[in-house]
């Protein structure tokens, strides 16, 4: 007896279901607001100037919690704060890197001219 037929015999033959139930969940578009958790985590790990990345991560988690509870307005408020903190962290980090490059270039030029 082929393997397929053995499985059918063991399972008791095919079951035919005449009444199938389906469940549809309609989620409003407002619930799909971004919470910026990934961006905040990146800011925390790599661009954590003045702990802005960590604070942004905390607000992102609060936004996600509010979204899970169904508080769309609270989720949007926390997400907006997290976004502003992430942008601030990014801008400050870029400015710090530019400042270090300028300081290094000035010191390097000053030491090369003194020789």
VOGU-3710 file (C-alpha; in Angstrom, 3 decimals, decimal comma):
1> xxxxxxxxxx> 0,000/0,000/0,000  1,495/3,411/-0,928  2,399/5,836/1,860  -0,314/8,356/0,950  -3,040/5,734/1,247  -1,692/4,575/4,604  -1,876/8,090/5,999  -5,469/8,481/4,835  -6,398/5,166/6,426  -4,712/6,098/9,696
11> xxxxxxxxxx> -6,381/9,505/9,785  -9,750/7,978/9,069  -10,305/9,330/5,576  -10,809/12,831/4,338  -13,008/15,112/6,387  -15,389/17,326/4,500  -16,458/20,418/6,365  -19,574/22,068/5,061  -19,597/25,038/7,437  -16,389/27,025/7,583
21> xxxxxxxxxx> -16,161/29,990/9,890  -14,026/32,971/9,096  -12,994/35,847/11,306  -12,308/39,279/9,920  -10,555/41,923/11,982  -10,921/45,472/10,764  -8,190/47,716/12,092  -8,457/51,466/11,571  -5,650/53,210/9,721  -4,746/55,333/12,759
31> xxxxxxxxxx> -3,478/52,317/14,687  -0,735/51,771/12,141  1,150/54,901/13,239  4,912/54,375/13,345  6,428/54,159/16,810  10,083/54,596/15,689  11,408/51,799/17,922  14,062/50,657/15,442  15,296/54,196/14,835  15,385/54,840/18,587
41> xxxxxxxxxx> 17,304/51,627/19,201  19,844/52,641/16,548  20,126/56,099/18,146  20,624/54,491/21,551  23,366/52,155/20,375  25,290/54,410/17,993  24,273/58,081/18,298  23,555/58,450/22,005  24,492/62,123/22,427  23,291/63,425/25,824
51> xxxxxxxxxx> 21,285/60,185/26,227  18,756/61,447/23,667  18,705/58,053/21,954  17,807/56,279/25,201  15,060/58,778/25,984  13,727/58,400/22,431  13,703/54,616/22,915  11,676/55,008/26,120  9,124/57,183/24,315  8,993/54,693/21,422
61> xxxxxxxxxx> 8,197/51,859/23,809  5,522/54,014/25,460  4,090/54,707/22,005  3,983/51,000/21,213  2,280/50,284/24,548  -0,345/52,961/23,909  -0,938/51,538/20,434  -1,472/48,042/21,856  -4,009/49,370/24,350  -5,850/51,202/21,580
71> xxxxxxxxxx> -5,017/54,766/22,657  -4,217/56,188/19,218  -3,859/59,794/20,381  -1,416/58,856/23,142  0,546/56,637/20,746  0,855/59,466/18,229  1,989/61,916/20,923  4,694/59,573/22,231  5,766/58,688/18,668  6,058/62,364/17,774
81> xxxxxxxxxx> 8,240/63,003/20,822  10,413/59,989/19,983  10,803/61,233/16,405  11,877/64,708/17,580  14,379/63,203/20,015  15,787/60,923/17,299  16,204/63,848/14,914  17,885/65,883/17,661  20,221/63,003/18,458  21,110/62,588/14,783
91> xxxxxxxxxx> 21,778/66,309/14,259  23,879/66,606/17,412  25,872/63,492/16,517  26,601/64,798/13,030  27,681/68,152/14,475  29,969/66,412/16,974  31,579/64,354/14,210  32,058/67,466/12,053  33,573/69,332/15,018  36,025/66,483/15,683
101> xxxxxxxxxx> 37,035/66,369/12,016  37,630/70,129/11,980  39,626/70,033/15,222  41,698/67,110/13,945  42,327/68,880/10,642  43,383/72,104/12,389  45,755/70,240/14,726  47,167/68,221/11,843  47,746/71,351/9,759  49,335/73,162/12,729
111> xxxxx> 51,781/70,315/13,366  52,687/69,961/9,689  53,455/73,714/9,357  55,675/73,758/12,451  58,101/71,233/10,943
//
